[in-house]
Amino acid sequence: MMLGVLFCTCLVASNLLETKVVRLWQMPGGHILSVTAGLLVFPISYIINDCIAEVWGYRKARLIIWLGFAMNFLVIILSRVAVMLPAAPFWEGEEAFNFVFGLAPRIAAASLLAFLVGSFLNAYVMSRMKIRSAGRNFSARAILSTLVGESADSLLFFPIAFGGIIPADELLKMIAVQALLKTLYEILILPVTIRVVHYIKRVDETDTYDEGISYNVWKIKEL
């Protein structure tokens, strides 16, 4: 439950932070590497995804992913309603409020679609590799599953959200930089992830292997 709450919170926070593009590094020649501010928190959701898939298996990860999707969708709908409500005449923050919470439909769609595809690929790779490795090499499984999931997420999100707005060469750089930095994030925090996974397995006395399950993403009730 605690991991599920943290997972949903990270997703909602990352959606709000995605509205800011941050200058990461200015390269020789004036080229600038940029990322979205969502990079601060979004990788945490993949680390939680890894923990859930490793300890409780793909079916629990599938439930949490759909729950995260539902909470994200709910916040987007409520934000749109809040933006449409008439502002008090004395309030001067409407423009800034609308910029942060008035997520454009294409950005909202890009975020939701990219999250679903990336998260399910992350959980699937984690689950299949655990079976094939007989539970060994958690570090390699966590890194590879994150790389696959984050790459798919970035490949979907940026073209859908910013295609035609940001130059194509900048989009390609942002896709590559975001995927690599998010994976590096996973690698740096891996010692903490390993200790958390070992602690949960010991306390919960659970270590699930997804033998003979369905990987159909729609089977939410199959727990």
WOHUDA-V933902 format. One record per residue. N is the residue number from 1. RES is the residue in three letters. PHI is phi in radians with two decimals (* if undefined). NEAR is the number of other C-alpha atoms within 12 Angstrom. Layout:
n=N res=RES phi=PHI near=NEAR
n=N res=RES phi=PHI near=NEAR
This chain:
n=1 res=MET phi=* near=14
n=2 res=MET phi=-1.09 near=13
n=3 res=LEU phi=-1.16 near=30
n=4 res=GLY phi=-1.11 near=29
n=5 res=VAL phi=-1.11 near=18
n=6 res=LEU phi=-1.12 near=25
n=7 res=PHE phi=-1.03 near=36
n=8 res=CYS phi=-1.14 near=35
n=9 res=THR phi=-1.10 near=27
n=10 res=CYS phi=-1.10 near=32
n=11 res=LEU phi=-1.16 near=44
n=12 res=VAL phi=-1.13 near=33
n=13 res=ALA phi=-1.10 near=29
n=14 res=SER phi=-1.12 near=31
n=15 res=ASN phi=-1.09 near=41
n=16 res=LEU phi=-1.21 near=34
n=17 res=LEU phi=-1.29 near=25
n=18 res=GLU phi=-1.11 near=34
n=19 res=THR phi=-1.26 near=28
n=20 res=LYS phi=-1.91 near=20
n=21 res=VAL phi=-1.72 near=24
n=22 res=VAL phi=-1.87 near=20
n=23 res=ARG phi=-1.34 near=17
n=24 res=LEU phi=-1.60 near=19
n=25 res=TRP phi=-2.78 near=16
n=26 res=GLN phi=-1.78 near=12
n=27 res=MET phi=-1.50 near=11
n=28 res=PRO phi=-0.98 near=8
n=29 res=GLY phi=1.66 near=8
n=30 res=GLY phi=1.56 near=8
n=31 res=HIS phi=-1.22 near=14
n=32 res=ILE phi=-2.02 near=20
n=33 res=LEU phi=-1.56 near=26
n=34 res=SER phi=-2.15 near=28
n=35 res=VAL phi=-2.42 near=32
n=36 res=THR phi=-1.57 near=32
n=37 res=ALA phi=-1.15 near=23
n=38 res=GLY phi=-1.07 near=29
n=39 res=LEU phi=-1.03 near=39
n=40 res=LEU phi=-1.08 near=26
n=41 res=VAL phi=-2.14 near=29
n=42 res=PHE phi=-1.03 near=42
n=43 res=PRO phi=-1.03 near=44
n=44 res=ILE phi=-1.08 near=37
n=45 res=SER phi=-1.11 near=43
n=46 res=TYR phi=-1.25 near=53
n=47 res=ILE phi=-1.14 near=48
n=48 res=ILE phi=-1.13 near=44
n=49 res=ASN phi=-0.99 near=52
n=50 res=ASP phi=-1.05 near=50
n=51 res=CYS phi=-1.07 near=45
n=52 res=ILE phi=-1.16 near=43
n=53 res=ALA phi=-1.12 near=45
n=54 res=GLU phi=-1.25 near=46
n=55 res=VAL phi=-1.50 near=37
n=56 res=TRP phi=-1.85 near=32
n=57 res=GLY phi=1.64 near=38
n=58 res=TYR phi=-1.09 near=44
n=59 res=ARG phi=-1.13 near=35
n=60 res=LYS phi=-1.21 near=37
n=61 res=ALA phi=-1.09 near=45
n=62 res=ARG phi=-1.07 near=38
n=63 res=LEU phi=-1.09 near=34
n=64 res=ILE phi=-1.17 near=41
n=65 res=ILE phi=-1.09 near=42
n=66 res=TRP phi=-1.18 near=31
n=67 res=LEU phi=-1.13 near=28
n=68 res=GLY phi=-1.07 near=37
n=69 res=PHE phi=-1.05 near=34
n=70 res=ALA phi=-1.10 near=21
n=71 res=MET phi=-1.18 near=26
n=72 res=ASN phi=-1.06 near=32
n=73 res=PHE phi=-1.10 near=28
n=74 res=LEU phi=-1.09 near=19
n=75 res=VAL phi=-1.12 near=27
n=76 res=ILE phi=-1.10 near=31
n=77 res=ILE phi=-1.11 near=21
n=78 res=LEU phi=-1.11 near=17
n=79 res=SER phi=-1.13 near=26
n=80 res=ARG phi=-1.10 near=22
n=81 res=VAL phi=-1.12 near=16
n=82 res=ALA phi=-1.09 near=19
n=83 res=VAL phi=-1.15 near=23
n=84 res=MET phi=-1.32 near=15
n=85 res=LEU phi=-1.16 near=14
n=86 res=PRO phi=-1.19 near=12
n=87 res=ALA phi=-1.42 near=15
n=88 res=ALA phi=-1.11 near=9
n=89 res=PRO phi=-1.08 near=8
n=90 res=PHE phi=-1.56 near=8
n=91 res=TRP phi=-1.51 near=11
n=92 res=GLU phi=-1.88 near=11
n=93 res=GLY phi=-1.76 near=15
n=94 res=GLU phi=-1.11 near=20
n=95 res=GLU phi=-1.08 near=13
n=96 res=ALA phi=-1.18 near=14
n=97 res=PHE phi=-1.05 near=21
n=98 res=ASN phi=-1.14 near=23
n=99 res=PHE phi=-1.14 near=19
n=100 res=VAL phi=-1.38 near=25
n=101 res=PHE phi=-1.71 near=32
n=102 res=GLY phi=-1.51 near=28
n=103 res=LEU phi=-0.97 near=34
n=104 res=ALA phi=-1.04 near=25
n=105 res=PRO phi=-0.91 near=19
n=106 res=ARG phi=-1.21 near=23
n=107 res=ILE phi=-1.25 near=29
n=108 res=ALA phi=-1.09 near=34
n=109 res=ALA phi=-1.11 near=26
n=110 res=ALA phi=-1.08 near=30
n=111 res=SER phi=-1.11 near=42
n=112 res=LEU phi=-1.16 near=36
n=113 res=LEU phi=-1.15 near=29
n=114 res=ALA phi=-1.10 near=32
n=115 res=PHE phi=-1.07 near=44
n=116 res=LEU phi=-1.06 near=40
n=117 res=VAL phi=-1.09 near=29
n=118 res=GLY phi=-1.10 near=36
n=119 res=SER phi=-1.18 near=49
n=120 res=PHE phi=-1.19 near=40
n=121 res=LEU phi=-1.13 near=36
n=122 res=ASN phi=-1.04 near=44
n=123 res=ALA phi=-1.17 near=48
n=124 res=TYR phi=-1.13 near=40
n=125 res=VAL phi=-1.09 near=35
n=126 res=MET phi=-1.04 near=46
n=127 res=SER phi=-1.16 near=44
n=128 res=ARG phi=-1.16 near=30
n=129 res=MET phi=-1.18 near=32
n=130 res=LYS phi=-1.14 near=33
n=131 res=ILE phi=-1.14 near=26
n=132 res=ARG phi=-1.17 near=17
n=133 res=SER phi=-1.66 near=17
n=134 res=ALA phi=0.99 near=19
n=135 res=GLY phi=1.48 near=24
n=136 res=ARG phi=-1.56 near=17
n=137 res=ASN phi=1.00 near=18
n=138 res=PHE phi=-1.03 near=32
n=139 res=SER phi=-1.04 near=30
n=140 res=ALA phi=-1.11 near=23
n=141 res=ARG phi=-1.17 near=36
n=142 res=ALA phi=-1.13 near=46
n=143 res=ILE phi=-1.19 near=38
n=144 res=LEU phi=-1.16 near=34
n=145 res=SER phi=-1.12 near=39
n=146 res=THR phi=-1.17 near=44
n=147 res=LEU phi=-1.06 near=38
n=148 res=VAL phi=-1.14 near=29
n=149 res=GLY phi=-1.14 near=41
n=150 res=GLU phi=-1.18 near=46
n=151 res=SER phi=-1.12 near=35
n=152 res=ALA phi=-1.10 near=31
n=153 res=ASP phi=-1.02 near=37
n=154 res=SER phi=-1.17 near=45
n=155 res=LEU phi=-1.11 near=32
n=156 res=LEU phi=-1.55 near=31
n=157 res=PHE phi=-1.11 near=35
n=158 res=PHE phi=-1.16 near=42
n=159 res=PRO phi=-1.11 near=30
n=160 res=ILE phi=-1.25 near=27
n=161 res=ALA phi=-1.38 near=29
n=162 res=PHE phi=-2.14 near=32
n=163 res=GLY phi=-1.05 near=22
n=164 res=GLY phi=1.53 near=14
n=165 res=ILE phi=-1.83 near=15
n=166 res=ILE phi=-1.77 near=18
n=167 res=PRO phi=-0.93 near=14
n=168 res=ALA phi=-1.02 near=16
n=169 res=ASP phi=-1.15 near=20
n=170 res=GLU phi=-1.20 near=25
n=171 res=LEU phi=-1.06 near=30
n=172 res=LEU phi=-1.08 near=25
n=173 res=LYS phi=-1.14 near=26
n=174 res=MET phi=-1.12 near=36
n=175 res=ILE phi=-1.06 near=33
n=176 res=ALA phi=-1.14 near=25
n=177 res=VAL phi=-1.13 near=30
n=178 res=GLN phi=-1.10 near=39
n=179 res=ALA phi=-1.08 near=36
n=180 res=LEU phi=-1.21 near=28
n=181 res=LEU phi=-1.18 near=32
n=182 res=LYS phi=-1.15 near=39
n=183 res=THR phi=-1.20 near=33
n=184 res=LEU phi=-1.08 near=23
n=185 res=TYR phi=-0.98 near=30
n=186 res=GLU phi=-1.04 near=38
n=187 res=ILE phi=-1.13 near=28
n=188 res=LEU phi=-1.14 near=19
n=189 res=ILE phi=-1.65 near=22
n=190 res=LEU phi=-0.98 near=28
n=191 res=PRO phi=-0.99 near=18
n=192 res=VAL phi=-1.20 near=19
n=193 res=THR phi=-1.04 near=30
n=194 res=ILE phi=-1.06 near=28
n=195 res=ARG phi=-1.17 near=16
n=196 res=VAL phi=-1.12 near=23
n=197 res=VAL phi=-1.09 near=31
n=198 res=HIS phi=-1.10 near=21
n=199 res=TYR phi=-1.12 near=17
n=200 res=ILE phi=-1.11 near=21
n=201 res=LYS phi=-1.05 near=21
n=202 res=ARG phi=-1.23 near=13
n=203 res=VAL phi=-1.28 near=12
n=204 res=ASP phi=-1.46 near=14
n=205 res=GLU phi=0.93 near=13
n=206 res=THR phi=-2.34 near=19
n=207 res=ASP phi=-2.67 near=26
n=208 res=THR phi=-1.48 near=28
n=209 res=TYR phi=-1.98 near=27
n=210 res=ASP phi=-1.45 near=30
n=211 res=GLU phi=-1.36 near=17
n=212 res=GLY phi=1.23 near=13
n=213 res=ILE phi=-1.63 near=21
n=214 res=SER phi=-1.65 near=20
n=215 res=TYR phi=-1.66 near=26
n=216 res=ASN phi=-1.08 near=16
n=217 res=VAL phi=-1.21 near=25
n=218 res=TRP phi=-1.51 near=16
n=219 res=LYS phi=-1.44 near=17
n=220 res=ILE phi=-1.17 near=19
n=221 res=LYS phi=-1.37 near=14
n=222 res=GLU phi=-1.45 near=17
n=223 res=LEU phi=-1.81 near=18
